[in-house]
Amino acid sequence: MGWLHTAKFLTTAPQLQFLPPLEVPEIAFVGRSNAGKSTCINTLTQQKQLAFASKKPGRTQHINLFSLGKQGVMDAVLADLPGYGYAAVPKQDKIRWQQVMANYLVTRENLKGIVLMCDPRHGLTELDEVLLDVVRPRVEDGLKFLVVLTKADKLTRAEQTKALSIMKINAGGGEVRLFSATKRLGIEDVATLLWQWAHPSGAQIPAAVDPTIAIE
């Protein structure tokens, strides 16, 4: 957890050509608008406003990068991709961003993992399925993939178990985790997984830092 708490804003890019070429591992967060992506990032990093949660979902149309690393040495990057699928966004903007995201997920050389946010009460949307199809070849080649079932506190235990079982079938070999910012469910599990993705050589996980900021 302490490693993720070092997250700092690095840069923002409206198009792929504006992203800096990086050699450190990059982990992308993607998902439908209102799936809880910004809340998840802010909870994992223990920073209330690191990832911007717009009051008008779907309006944030930039790729935002956040650096990670102890003692000022960047050893990984989190990429926050725009939420997709919100009805109020003009069709041409939806198409443009679908193309930008698809190109990013297919061509970003230092991309090591993808975290897909999904509200288990609604399941995978058509656009989620499209994204899965886009990344499947890279996942088969070793790209890490995780589906985070957000807002899991809104489900009963039986519903959580069922949602996990269904998503493990749909995840195409990826990992699946339950997550709730409100109930602090799955936070350490997801944080540990991301650390392992970014440090595949087996570097020791740093000592946990007690959370000091309550994320609602």
N, C-alpha and C positions, 0 to 999 in steps of 0.2 A: 504493500500500500504506500509506503514512504516514497518509493520510486515514482509512482504516479503523481504524488503530491508536488513533485518538482515541475510539473507542466507549466509552460509559459507560451504566450502567443508568439509565433514565429513570423507568419506572413499570411496574406489572403490573396486569392487569385480568381479572377472572373473567367479565365480560360486556361487550358493546360499549358500553353506556351509561357505563361507567367509564373508557373511553379518552378522553384529553384531545383536544379539537379542535386540530389542528395545520395550519399552512399550508406547512411545509417538505415536500419529497418524502419519501414513505415507501416502503420496499422490504420486502416480506413474504417470509419463508422458510417454506415449507410442505413436508410430506412424511410418508410412512409412518414409524411408529415403527421405530427401528433402521436407518433409511436413511442415517444419518450427518449429520443436520442440525446438531446441537449441535457436533459436531467441525468441521464446515465453518465455522460462524460463529466458533468459537474460533480456528481456524486463520487465517481472513481478518483477524481483529482482533488476532491475536497475544496473546490473553488466555486462559489455560487454563480459567477457570471463568466466563467472561462468560455463556455460554449453559449452562444447567444440564442435564447429562446424567444423568438418573435411572437408578438401578440397576433400577428397575421401569418399563420403557418404557410410555408411554401414561398414566402417572400425573400428569404435569405438565399441568394443565388451565387454564392462564392464558395470555393474550396478553402477552408481555413486550416492552417497547419499549426500544431503546438509542439514545441520541443520538450524532450524529456532527458534528464541526466543529472547526476549528482555533481556537486562542486563545480557547476557551470560547464561541464563537459557533456555535450549532446551525444546520447547514444541511441536514441530512437525518436520517432516523430508520430504523433497522432494526427490523422487527417479527418476533419469533419466535413462530410459531403452534404450538399443541400438535401433537405427532405423533399420527397417526390409524391405525386399523386393527389395534391390538394386541388379541389374543384375550382377554386376562385382564380387560380393561375391561368393566364391565357394559354390556349393550346400550343401556339408557336413557341412559347417559353418552355412548356413541358417537353416538347419534341427536342428543342435545342439542348436542354439540360439532360435529357435521357442520352443524347449523343455524347455530350461532354463526359458524363459519368461512365458510360460504357467504354469510351476511349481511355479514360483514366484507369479503370479497373483492368483493362486488357494490356495497356502499354506501359504503365508506371513501373519502371525497372526495379526500384528498391521496395516495392510493395511486398510485404511479407505475410500480411493477414488482413482479413475482412471481418468486421463485426456487423451483422445484420440485426437491426432492431425490429421486433415484431410484437404487437399487442396480441396476446394469445386469445383474447375474447373475439377477435376478428379473423385470426389466422393469416395465412399468406394471401396477399392481394395479387392481382394479375401482374402488376409492375414488379412485385417481389419475385414472381415466377420468371419474369423476363430477366431480372438481375441474376437469378440463379443460373439461368441458361448461359448468360454472358460469362460468368466467372467459372463455370464448371470445368472447362479445359485447364485453367490455371490451377484449380483446386486438385484436379487429377494429377497435375505435375508437381504438387507439393505445397501450393499456397495454403496457408492456414485459414480456416473458416469457422466462425462461431455465430450461432443464432442466439440472441439474448431475448428471452420472453419477458418483456417489461410489464410493470404494473401487476406482477404476480400476486400481490396482496389482495387483489380484487377477486381472486379465485379461491374456491375451497380446496382442501388438500386433494380430494378426489379429482377435481378439475385440473389441478396442477399436474398430477400424475398423468392424466389423460393427455394434456397439452404437450408434456414432455415426450410421451410415446409417439404421438402423431408427428411432432416436429423432427424427431430423430429419423423418422422414415423419409421426411421431405428434405432434410438437410444435406442429403447426398454425400454422406461421409464426414460432414462437419460436426463440430461439437454443439451441444445445446445446453443452455443454463437458464434457470429461473432467476429473475431479478426484481427487486423492489427497493426503491430509494426510501420510501416511507418506513418500511419494516426492516431495512438494512439487510435484506435477503440477497445472497449471492455476490455481494460486493468483493469480499476477499477471494472467493473462488475465481471470479472473472479477472481480478487484478493479478492473481498468481499466474493465470493462463497467459495473459498479455506479457507479463515479465518473461515467461518461458519462450514465447514466440520471438521476443526481441533479443533474447540471450540464449540461443540454442546450444552454445558451447558448454552450458551447464554451470554458468556463473552462479555463485551463491545468492539466494534471495536476501535482500537487506532486511534488517530488523524492522518490524512493523511500527508505524507511527500511530499513536492514539488519535482518533479523529477529534478535531476541535471545532469543526463547523458542522452544524446540523443542516442537512439538506432536506427540504420538504418536497 
